[in-house]
Amino acid sequence: MAFWKSLFSRSSSSKEVAKKRLQLLLIHDQVDLTPDQMGQMKQEIVEVIERYLSVETEDTHVVLDRMDQQIRLVGSIPLRENTRRKRSSG
């Protein structure tokens, strides 16, 4: 989440904003995922989590980030107050 705040915060210089945007583009290029594929992956991740927990889907964020020489999938998936879902028999 801090990555996105720093990416769009007004206090950053335009040089820093451009650098972070370029890094984001390079990460997506390295993993070879289109924006549509990222959106589909996010939706599928949320669907799996919703099998067990109640999720606030509107506030869900899933991004690729570079940390410690690795590309990582980073997610912020807020849960509703009554988070436990009833298991369906099947």
Distance bins in CASP14 RR format, pairs under 12 A and 6 or more apart:
PFRMAT RR
TARGET T0000
AUTHOR 0000-0000-0000
RMODE 2
METHOD distances of the structure
MODEL  1
1 7 0 0 0 0 0 1 0 0 0 0 0
1 8 0 0 0 0 0 1 0 0 0 0 0
1 9 0 0 0 0 0 1 0 0 0 0 0
1 59 0 0 0 0 0 1 0 0 0 0 0
1 60 0 0 0 0 0 1 0 0 0 0 0
1 61 1 0 0 1 0 0 0 0 0 0 0
1 62 0 0 0 0 0 1 0 0 0 0 0
1 63 0 0 0 0 1 0 0 0 0 0 0
1 65 0 0 0 0 0 1 0 0 0 0 0
1 74 0 0 0 0 1 0 0 0 0 0 0
1 75 0 0 0 0 1 0 0 0 0 0 0
1 76 1 0 1 0 0 0 0 0 0 0 0
1 77 0 0 0 0 0 1 0 0 0 0 0
1 78 0 0 0 0 0 1 0 0 0 0 0
2 8 0 0 0 0 0 1 0 0 0 0 0
2 9 0 0 0 0 1 0 0 0 0 0 0
2 20 0 0 0 0 0 1 0 0 0 0 0
2 61 0 0 0 0 0 1 0 0 0 0 0
2 63 0 0 0 0 0 1 0 0 0 0 0
2 65 0 0 0 0 1 0 0 0 0 0 0
2 67 0 0 0 0 0 1 0 0 0 0 0
2 74 0 0 0 0 1 0 0 0 0 0 0
2 76 0 0 0 0 0 1 0 0 0 0 0
3 9 0 0 0 0 0 1 0 0 0 0 0
3 12 0 0 0 0 0 1 0 0 0 0 0
3 20 1 0 0 1 0 0 0 0 0 0 0
3 21 0 0 0 0 0 1 0 0 0 0 0
3 23 0 0 0 0 1 0 0 0 0 0 0
3 24 0 0 0 0 1 0 0 0 0 0 0
3 27 0 0 0 0 0 1 0 0 0 0 0
3 61 0 0 0 0 1 0 0 0 0 0 0
3 62 0 0 0 0 0 1 0 0 0 0 0
3 63 1 0 0 1 0 0 0 0 0 0 0
3 64 0 0 0 0 1 0 0 0 0 0 0
3 65 1 0 1 0 0 0 0 0 0 0 0
3 66 0 0 0 0 1 0 0 0 0 0 0
3 67 0 0 0 0 1 0 0 0 0 0 0
3 72 0 0 0 0 0 1 0 0 0 0 0
3 74 1 0 0 1 0 0 0 0 0 0 0
3 75 0 0 0 0 0 1 0 0 0 0 0
3 76 0 0 0 0 0 1 0 0 0 0 0
4 12 0 0 0 0 0 1 0 0 0 0 0
4 17 0 0 0 0 0 1 0 0 0 0 0
4 20 0 0 0 0 1 0 0 0 0 0 0
4 21 0 0 0 0 0 1 0 0 0 0 0
4 24 0 0 0 0 1 0 0 0 0 0 0
4 61 1 0 0 1 0 0 0 0 0 0 0
4 62 0 0 0 0 0 1 0 0 0 0 0
4 63 1 0 0 1 0 0 0 0 0 0 0
4 64 0 0 0 0 0 1 0 0 0 0 0
4 65 0 0 0 0 1 0 0 0 0 0 0
4 74 0 0 0 0 1 0 0 0 0 0 0
4 75 0 0 0 0 0 1 0 0 0 0 0
4 76 0 0 0 0 1 0 0 0 0 0 0
5 11 0 0 0 0 1 0 0 0 0 0 0
5 12 0 0 0 0 1 0 0 0 0 0 0
5 17 0 0 0 0 0 1 0 0 0 0 0
5 20 0 0 0 0 0 1 0 0 0 0 0
5 61 0 0 0 0 0 1 0 0 0 0 0
5 63 0 0 0 0 0 1 0 0 0 0 0
5 76 0 0 0 0 0 1 0 0 0 0 0
6 12 1 0 0 1 0 0 0 0 0 0 0
6 13 0 0 0 0 0 1 0 0 0 0 0
6 16 1 0 0 1 0 0 0 0 0 0 0
6 17 0 0 0 0 1 0 0 0 0 0 0
6 19 0 0 0 0 0 1 0 0 0 0 0
6 20 1 0 0 1 0 0 0 0 0 0 0
6 21 0 0 0 0 0 1 0 0 0 0 0
6 23 0 0 0 0 0 1 0 0 0 0 0
6 24 0 0 0 0 0 1 0 0 0 0 0
6 65 0 0 0 0 0 1 0 0 0 0 0
7 16 0 0 0 0 1 0 0 0 0 0 0
7 17 1 0 0 1 0 0 0 0 0 0 0
7 18 0 0 0 0 0 1 0 0 0 0 0
7 19 0 0 0 0 1 0 0 0 0 0 0
7 20 1 0 1 0 0 0 0 0 0 0 0
7 21 1 0 0 1 0 0 0 0 0 0 0
7 22 0 0 0 0 0 1 0 0 0 0 0
7 23 0 0 0 0 1 0 0 0 0 0 0
7 24 1 0 0 1 0 0 0 0 0 0 0
7 25 0 0 0 0 0 1 0 0 0 0 0
7 61 0 0 0 0 0 1 0 0 0 0 0
7 63 0 0 0 0 1 0 0 0 0 0 0
7 65 0 0 0 0 0 1 0 0 0 0 0
8 16 0 0 0 0 0 1 0 0 0 0 0
8 17 1 0 0 1 0 0 0 0 0 0 0
8 20 0 0 0 0 1 0 0 0 0 0 0
8 21 0 0 0 0 1 0 0 0 0 0 0
8 24 0 0 0 0 0 1 0 0 0 0 0
9 16 0 0 0 0 1 0 0 0 0 0 0
9 17 0 0 0 0 1 0 0 0 0 0 0
9 20 0 0 0 0 0 1 0 0 0 0 0
10 16 0 0 0 0 0 1 0 0 0 0 0
10 17 0 0 0 0 1 0 0 0 0 0 0
11 17 0 0 0 0 0 1 0 0 0 0 0
12 18 0 0 0 0 1 0 0 0 0 0 0
12 19 0 0 0 0 1 0 0 0 0 0 0
12 20 1 0 0 1 0 0 0 0 0 0 0
12 21 0 0 0 0 0 1 0 0 0 0 0
13 19 0 0 0 0 1 0 0 0 0 0 0
13 20 0 0 0 0 0 1 0 0 0 0 0
14 20 0 0 0 0 0 1 0 0 0 0 0
14 21 0 0 0 0 0 1 0 0 0 0 0
15 21 0 0 0 0 0 1 0 0 0 0 0
15 22 0 0 0 0 0 1 0 0 0 0 0
16 22 0 0 0 0 0 1 0 0 0 0 0
16 23 0 0 0 0 0 1 0 0 0 0 0
17 23 0 0 0 0 0 1 0 0 0 0 0
17 24 0 0 0 0 0 1 0 0 0 0 0
18 24 0 0 0 0 0 1 0 0 0 0 0
18 25 0 0 0 0 0 1 0 0 0 0 0
19 25 0 0 0 0 0 1 0 0 0 0 0
19 26 0 0 0 0 0 1 0 0 0 0 0
20 26 0 0 0 0 0 1 0 0 0 0 0
20 27 0 0 0 0 0 1 0 0 0 0 0
20 63 0 0 0 0 0 1 0 0 0 0 0
20 65 0 0 0 0 0 1 0 0 0 0 0
20 66 0 0 0 0 0 1 0 0 0 0 0
21 27 0 0 0 0 0 1 0 0 0 0 0
21 28 0 0 0 0 0 1 0 0 0 0 0
22 28 0 0 0 0 0 1 0 0 0 0 0
22 29 0 0 0 0 0 1 0 0 0 0 0
22 66 0 0 0 0 0 1 0 0 0 0 0
23 29 0 0 0 0 0 1 0 0 0 0 0
23 30 0 0 0 0 0 1 0 0 0 0 0
23 63 0 0 0 0 0 1 0 0 0 0 0
23 64 0 0 0 0 0 1 0 0 0 0 0
23 65 0 0 0 0 1 0 0 0 0 0 0
23 66 1 0 0 1 0 0 0 0 0 0 0
23 67 0 0 0 0 0 1 0 0 0 0 0
23 71 0 0 0 0 0 1 0 0 0 0 0
24 30 0 0 0 0 0 1 0 0 0 0 0
24 31 0 0 0 0 0 1 0 0 0 0 0
24 33 0 0 0 0 0 1 0 0 0 0 0
24 35 0 0 0 0 0 1 0 0 0 0 0
24 38 0 0 0 0 0 1 0 0 0 0 0
24 63 1 0 0 1 0 0 0 0 0 0 0
24 64 1 0 0 1 0 0 0 0 0 0 0
24 65 0 0 0 0 1 0 0 0 0 0 0
24 66 0 0 0 0 1 0 0 0 0 0 0
24 71 0 0 0 0 0 1 0 0 0 0 0
24 74 0 0 0 0 0 1 0 0 0 0 0
25 31 0 0 0 0 0 1 0 0 0 0 0
25 33 0 0 0 0 0 1 0 0 0 0 0
25 35 0 0 0 0 0 1 0 0 0 0 0
25 64 0 0 0 0 0 1 0 0 0 0 0
25 66 0 0 0 0 0 1 0 0 0 0 0
26 32 0 0 0 0 0 1 0 0 0 0 0
26 64 0 0 0 0 0 1 0 0 0 0 0
26 65 0 0 0 0 0 1 0 0 0 0 0
26 66 0 0 0 0 1 0 0 0 0 0 0
26 71 0 0 0 0 1 0 0 0 0 0 0
27 33 0 0 0 0 1 0 0 0 0 0 0
27 38 0 0 0 0 0 1 0 0 0 0 0
27 63 0 0 0 0 1 0 0 0 0 0 0
27 64 1 0 1 0 0 0 0 0 0 0 0
27 65 1 0 0 1 0 0 0 0 0 0 0
27 66 1 0 1 0 0 0 0 0 0 0 0
27 67 0 0 0 0 0 1 0 0 0 0 0
27 70 0 0 0 0 0 1 0 0 0 0 0
27 71 1 0 1 0 0 0 0 0 0 0 0
27 72 0 0 0 0 1 0 0 0 0 0 0
27 73 0 0 0 0 0 1 0 0 0 0 0
27 74 0 0 0 0 0 1 0 0 0 0 0
28 34 0 0 0 0 1 0 0 0 0 0 0
28 35 1 0 0 1 0 0 0 0 0 0 0
28 36 0 0 0 0 0 1 0 0 0 0 0
28 37 0 0 0 0 1 0 0 0 0 0 0
28 38 1 0 0 1 0 0 0 0 0 0 0
28 39 0 0 0 0 0 1 0 0 0 0 0
28 41 0 0 0 0 0 1 0 0 0 0 0
28 63 0 0 0 0 1 0 0 0 0 0 0
28 64 1 0 0 1 0 0 0 0 0 0 0
28 65 0 0 0 0 0 1 0 0 0 0 0
28 66 0 0 0 0 0 1 0 0 0 0 0
28 71 0 0 0 0 1 0 0 0 0 0 0
28 73 0 0 0 0 0 1 0 0 0 0 0
29 35 0 0 0 0 0 1 0 0 0 0 0
29 64 0 0 0 0 0 1 0 0 0 0 0
29 71 0 0 0 0 0 1 0 0 0 0 0
30 64 0 0 0 0 1 0 0 0 0 0 0
30 65 0 0 0 0 0 1 0 0 0 0 0
30 66 0 0 0 0 1 0 0 0 0 0 0
30 70 0 0 0 0 0 1 0 0 0 0 0
30 71 1 0 0 1 0 0 0 0 0 0 0
31 37 0 0 0 0 1 0 0 0 0 0 0
31 38 0 0 0 0 1 0 0 0 0 0 0
31 41 0 0 0 0 0 1 0 0 0 0 0
31 63 0 0 0 0 0 1 0 0 0 0 0
31 64 1 0 0 1 0 0 0 0 0 0 0
31 65 0 0 0 0 0 1 0 0 0 0 0
31 66 0 0 0 0 0 1 0 0 0 0 0
31 70 0 0 0 0 0 1 0 0 0 0 0
31 71 1 0 0 1 0 0 0 0 0 0 0
31 72 0 0 0 0 0 1 0 0 0 0 0
31 73 0 0 0 0 1 0 0 0 0 0 0
32 38 0 0 0 0 0 1 0 0 0 0 0
32 64 0 0 0 0 0 1 0 0 0 0 0
32 71 0 0 0 0 0 1 0 0 0 0 0
33 39 0 0 0 0 1 0 0 0 0 0 0
33 40 0 0 0 0 1 0 0 0 0 0 0
33 41 1 0 0 1 0 0 0 0 0 0 0
33 42 0 0 0 0 0 1 0 0 0 0 0
33 62 0 0 0 0 0 1 0 0 0 0 0
33 63 0 0 0 0 0 1 0 0 0 0 0
33 64 1 0 0 1 0 0 0 0 0 0 0
33 71 0 0 0 0 0 1 0 0 0 0 0
33 73 0 0 0 0 0 1 0 0 0 0 0
34 40 0 0 0 0 1 0 0 0 0 0 0
34 41 0 0 0 0 0 1 0 0 0 0 0
35 41 0 0 0 0 0 1 0 0 0 0 0
35 42 0 0 0 0 0 1 0 0 0 0 0
35 63 0 0 0 0 0 1 0 0 0 0 0
35 64 0 0 0 0 0 1 0 0 0 0 0
36 42 0 0 0 0 0 1 0 0 0 0 0
36 43 0 0 0 0 0 1 0 0 0 0 0
37 43 0 0 0 0 0 1 0 0 0 0 0
37 44 0 0 0 0 0 1 0 0 0 0 0
37 62 0 0 0 0 0 1 0 0 0 0 0
37 64 0 0 0 0 0 1 0 0 0 0 0
38 44 0 0 0 0 0 1 0 0 0 0 0
38 45 0 0 0 0 0 1 0 0 0 0 0
38 61 0 0 0 0 0 1 0 0 0 0 0
38 62 1 0 0 1 0 0 0 0 0 0 0
38 63 0 0 0 0 1 0 0 0 0 0 0
38 64 1 0 0 1 0 0 0 0 0 0 0
38 73 0 0 0 0 1 0 0 0 0 0 0
38 75 0 0 0 0 0 1 0 0 0 0 0
39 45 0 0 0 0 1 0 0 0 0 0 0
39 46 0 0 0 0 1 0 0 0 0 0 0
39 47 0 0 0 0 0 1 0 0 0 0 0
39 60 0 0 0 0 0 1 0 0 0 0 0
39 61 0 0 0 0 0 1 0 0 0 0 0
39 62 1 0 0 1 0 0 0 0 0 0 0
39 63 0 0 0 0 0 1 0 0 0 0 0
39 64 0 0 0 0 0 1 0 0 0 0 0
40 46 0 0 0 0 0 1 0 0 0 0 0
40 47 0 0 0 0 0 1 0 0 0 0 0
40 62 0 0 0 0 0 1 0 0 0 0 0
41 47 0 0 0 0 0 1 0 0 0 0 0
41 48 0 0 0 0 0 1 0 0 0 0 0
41 60 0 0 0 0 0 1 0 0 0 0 0
41 62 1 0 0 1 0 0 0 0 0 0 0
41 63 0 0 0 0 0 1 0 0 0 0 0
41 64 0 0 0 0 1 0 0 0 0 0 0
41 73 0 0 0 0 1 0 0 0 0 0 0
41 75 0 0 0 0 0 1 0 0 0 0 0
42 48 0 0 0 0 0 1 0 0 0 0 0
42 49 0 0 0 0 0 1 0 0 0 0 0
42 55 0 0 0 0 0 1 0 0 0 0 0
42 57 0 0 0 0 1 0 0 0 0 0 0
42 60 1 0 0 1 0 0 0 0 0 0 0
42 61 0 0 0 0 1 0 0 0 0 0 0
42 62 1 0 1 0 0 0 0 0 0 0 0
42 63 0 0 0 0 1 0 0 0 0 0 0
42 64 0 0 0 0 0 1 0 0 0 0 0
42 73 0 0 0 0 1 0 0 0 0 0 0
42 74 0 0 0 0 0 1 0 0 0 0 0
42 75 0 0 0 0 1 0 0 0 0 0 0
42 76 0 0 0 0 0 1 0 0 0 0 0
42 77 0 0 0 0 1 0 0 0 0 0 0
43 49 0 0 0 0 0 1 0 0 0 0 0
43 50 0 0 0 0 0 1 0 0 0 0 0
43 55 0 0 0 0 0 1 0 0 0 0 0
43 57 0 0 0 0 1 0 0 0 0 0 0
43 60 0 0 0 0 1 0 0 0 0 0 0
43 62 0 0 0 0 1 0 0 0 0 0 0
43 77 0 0 0 0 0 1 0 0 0 0 0
44 50 0 0 0 0 0 1 0 0 0 0 0
44 51 0 0 0 0 0 1 0 0 0 0 0
44 60 0 0 0 0 0 1 0 0 0 0 0
44 62 0 0 0 0 0 1 0 0 0 0 0
45 51 0 0 0 0 0 1 0 0 0 0 0
45 55 0 0 0 0 1 0 0 0 0 0 0
45 57 0 0 0 0 0 1 0 0 0 0 0
45 60 0 0 0 0 1 0 0 0 0 0 0
45 61 0 0 0 0 0 1 0 0 0 0 0
45 62 1 0 0 1 0 0 0 0 0 0 0
45 63 0 0 0 0 0 1 0 0 0 0 0
45 73 0 0 0 0 1 0 0 0 0 0 0
45 74 0 0 0 0 0 1 0 0 0 0 0
45 75 0 0 0 0 1 0 0 0 0 0 0
45 76 0 0 0 0 0 1 0 0 0 0 0
45 77 1 0 0 1 0 0 0 0 0 0 0
46 52 0 0 0 0 0 1 0 0 0 0 0
46 53 0 0 0 0 0 1 0 0 0 0 0
46 54 0 0 0 0 0 1 0 0 0 0 0
46 55 1 0 1 0 0 0 0 0 0 0 0
46 56 0 0 0 0 1 0 0 0 0 0 0
46 57 1 0 1 0 0 0 0 0 0 0 0
46 58 0 0 0 0 0 1 0 0 0 0 0
46 59 0 0 0 0 0 1 0 0 0 0 0
46 60 1 0 1 0 0 0 0 0 0 0 0
46 61 0 0 0 0 0 1 0 0 0 0 0
46 62 0 0 0 0 1 0 0 0 0 0 0
46 75 0 0 0 0 0 1 0 0 0 0 0
46 76 0 0 0 0 0 1 0 0 0 0 0
46 77 1 0 0 1 0 0 0 0 0 0 0
46 78 0 0 0 0 0 1 0 0 0 0 0
46 79 0 0 0 0 0 1 0 0 0 0 0
47 53 0 0 0 0 0 1 0 0 0 0 0
47 55 0 0 0 0 1 0 0 0 0 0 0
47 57 0 0 0 0 1 0 0 0 0 0 0
47 60 0 0 0 0 0 1 0 0 0 0 0
47 77 0 0 0 0 0 1 0 0 0 0 0
47 85 0 0 0 0 0 1 0 0 0 0 0
48 55 0 0 0 0 0 1 0 0 0 0 0
48 77 0 0 0 0 0 1 0 0 0 0 0
48 85 0 0 0 0 0 1 0 0 0 0 0
49 55 1 0 1 0 0 0 0 0 0 0 0
49 56 0 0 0 0 0 1 0 0 0 0 0
49 57 0 0 0 0 1 0 0 0 0 0 0
49 60 0 0 0 0 1 0 0 0 0 0 0
49 62 0 0 0 0 0 1 0 0 0 0 0
49 75 0 0 0 0 0 1 0 0 0 0 0
49 77 1 0 0 1 0 0 0 0 0 0 0
49 78 0 0 0 0 0 1 0 0 0 0 0
49 79 0 0 0 0 1 0 0 0 0 0 0
49 80 0 0 0 0 0 1 0 0 0 0 0
49 83 0 0 0 0 0 1 0 0 0 0 0
49 85 0 0 0 0 1 0 0 0 0 0 0
50 56 0 0 0 0 0 1 0 0 0 0 0
50 57 0 0 0 0 1 0 0 0 0 0 0
50 60 0 0 0 0 0 1 0 0 0 0 0
50 77 0 0 0 0 1 0 0 0 0 0 0
50 79 0 0 0 0 0 1 0 0 0 0 0
50 80 0 0 0 0 0 1 0 0 0 0 0
50 83 0 0 0 0 0 1 0 0 0 0 0
50 84 0 0 0 0 0 1 0 0 0 0 0
50 85 1 0 0 1 0 0 0 0 0 0 0
50 86 0 0 0 0 0 1 0 0 0 0 0
50 88 0 0 0 0 0 1 0 0 0 0 0
51 84 0 0 0 0 0 1 0 0 0 0 0
51 85 1 0 0 1 0 0 0 0 0 0 0
51 86 0 0 0 0 0 1 0 0 0 0 0
51 87 0 0 0 0 1 0 0 0 0 0 0
51 88 0 0 0 0 1 0 0 0 0 0 0
51 90 0 0 0 0 0 1 0 0 0 0 0
52 77 0 0 0 0 0 1 0 0 0 0 0
52 79 0 0 0 0 0 1 0 0 0 0 0
52 83 0 0 0 0 1 0 0 0 0 0 0
52 84 1 0 0 1 0 0 0 0 0 0 0
52 85 1 0 1 0 0 0 0 0 0 0 0
52 86 0 0 0 0 0 1 0 0 0 0 0
52 87 0 0 0 0 1 0 0 0 0 0 0
52 88 0 0 0 0 0 1 0 0 0 0 0
53 60 0 0 0 0 0 1 0 0 0 0 0
53 77 0 0 0 0 1 0 0 0 0 0 0
53 78 0 0 0 0 0 1 0 0 0 0 0
53 79 1 0 1 0 0 0 0 0 0 0 0
53 80 0 0 0 0 1 0 0 0 0 0 0
53 81 0 0 0 0 0 1 0 0 0 0 0
53 82 0 0 0 0 1 0 0 0 0 0 0
53 83 1 0 1 0 0 0 0 0 0 0 0
53 84 1 0 0 1 0 0 0 0 0 0 0
53 85 1 0 0 1 0 0 0 0 0 0 0
53 86 0 0 0 0 0 1 0 0 0 0 0
53 87 0 0 0 0 0 1 0 0 0 0 0
54 77 0 0 0 0 0 1 0 0 0 0 0
54 78 0 0 0 0 0 1 0 0 0 0 0
54 79 1 0 0 1 0 0 0 0 0 0 0
54 80 1 0 1 0 0 0 0 0 0 0 0
54 81 0 0 0 0 1 0 0 0 0 0 0
54 82 1 0 0 1 0 0 0 0 0 0 0
54 83 1 0 1 0 0 0 0 0 0 0 0
54 84 1 0 0 1 0 0 0 0 0 0 0
54 85 1 0 1 0 0 0 0 0 0 0 0
54 86 0 0 0 0 0 1 0 0 0 0 0
55 61 0 0 0 0 0 1 0 0 0 0 0
55 62 0 0 0 0 0 1 0 0 0 0 0
55 75 0 0 0 0 0 1 0 0 0 0 0
55 76 0 0 0 0 0 1 0 0 0 0 0
55 77 1 0 1 0 0 0 0 0 0 0 0
55 78 1 0 0 1 0 0 0 0 0 0 0
55 79 1 0 0 1 0 0 0 0 0 0 0
55 80 1 0 0 1 0 0 0 0 0 0 0
55 81 0 0 0 0 0 1 0 0 0 0 0
55 82 0 0 0 0 0 1 0 0 0 0 0
55 83 0 0 0 0 1 0 0 0 0 0 0
55 84 0 0 0 0 0 1 0 0 0 0 0
55 85 0 0 0 0 1 0 0 0 0 0 0
56 76 0 0 0 0 0 1 0 0 0 0 0
56 77 1 0 0 1 0 0 0 0 0 0 0
56 78 1 0 1 0 0 0 0 0 0 0 0
56 79 1 0 0 1 0 0 0 0 0 0 0
56 80 1 0 1 0 0 0 0 0 0 0 0
56 81 0 0 0 0 1 0 0 0 0 0 0
56 82 0 0 0 0 0 1 0 0 0 0 0
56 83 0 0 0 0 1 0 0 0 0 0 0
57 77 0 0 0 0 1 0 0 0 0 0 0
57 78 0 0 0 0 1 0 0 0 0 0 0
57 79 0 0 0 0 0 1 0 0 0 0 0
57 80 0 0 0 0 1 0 0 0 0 0 0
58 77 0 0 0 0 0 1 0 0 0 0 0
58 78 0 0 0 0 1 0 0 0 0 0 0
58 80 0 0 0 0 0 1 0 0 0 0 0
59 75 0 0 0 0 0 1 0 0 0 0 0
59 76 1 0 0 1 0 0 0 0 0 0 0
59 77 0 0 0 0 1 0 0 0 0 0 0
59 78 1 0 1 0 0 0 0 0 0 0 0
59 79 0 0 0 0 0 1 0 0 0 0 0
59 80 0 0 0 0 0 1 0 0 0 0 0
60 75 1 0 0 1 0 0 0 0 0 0 0
60 76 1 0 0 1 0 0 0 0 0 0 0
60 77 1 0 1 0 0 0 0 0 0 0 0
60 78 1 0 0 1 0 0 0 0 0 0 0
60 79 0 0 0 0 0 1 0 0 0 0 0
60 80 0 0 0 0 0 1 0 0 0 0 0
61 73 0 0 0 0 0 1 0 0 0 0 0
61 74 0 0 0 0 1 0 0 0 0 0 0
61 75 1 0 1 0 0 0 0 0 0 0 0
61 76 1 0 1 0 0 0 0 0 0 0 0
61 77 1 0 0 1 0 0 0 0 0 0 0
61 78 0 0 0 0 1 0 0 0 0 0 0
62 72 0 0 0 0 0 1 0 0 0 0 0
62 73 1 0 0 1 0 0 0 0 0 0 0
62 74 1 0 0 1 0 0 0 0 0 0 0
62 75 1 0 1 0 0 0 0 0 0 0 0
62 76 1 0 0 1 0 0 0 0 0 0 0
62 77 1 0 0 1 0 0 0 0 0 0 0
63 71 0 0 0 0 0 1 0 0 0 0 0
63 72 0 0 0 0 1 0 0 0 0 0 0
63 73 1 0 0 1 0 0 0 0 0 0 0
63 74 1 0 1 0 0 0 0 0 0 0 0
63 75 1 0 0 1 0 0 0 0 0 0 0
63 76 0 0 0 0 1 0 0 0 0 0 0
63 77 0 0 0 0 0 1 0 0 0 0 0
64 70 0 0 0 0 0 1 0 0 0 0 0
64 71 1 0 1 0 0 0 0 0 0 0 0
64 72 1 0 0 1 0 0 0 0 0 0 0
64 73 1 0 0 1 0 0 0 0 0 0 0
64 74 1 0 0 1 0 0 0 0 0 0 0
64 75 0 0 0 0 1 0 0 0 0 0 0
65 71 1 0 0 1 0 0 0 0 0 0 0
65 72 1 0 1 0 0 0 0 0 0 0 0
65 73 0 0 0 0 1 0 0 0 0 0 0
65 74 1 0 1 0 0 0 0 0 0 0 0
65 75 0 0 0 0 1 0 0 0 0 0 0
65 76 0 0 0 0 0 1 0 0 0 0 0
66 72 1 0 0 1 0 0 0 0 0 0 0
66 73 0 0 0 0 0 1 0 0 0 0 0
66 74 0 0 0 0 0 1 0 0 0 0 0
67 73 0 0 0 0 0 1 0 0 0 0 0
67 74 0 0 0 0 1 0 0 0 0 0 0
77 83 0 0 0 0 0 1 0 0 0 0 0
79 85 0 0 0 0 0 1 0 0 0 0 0
END
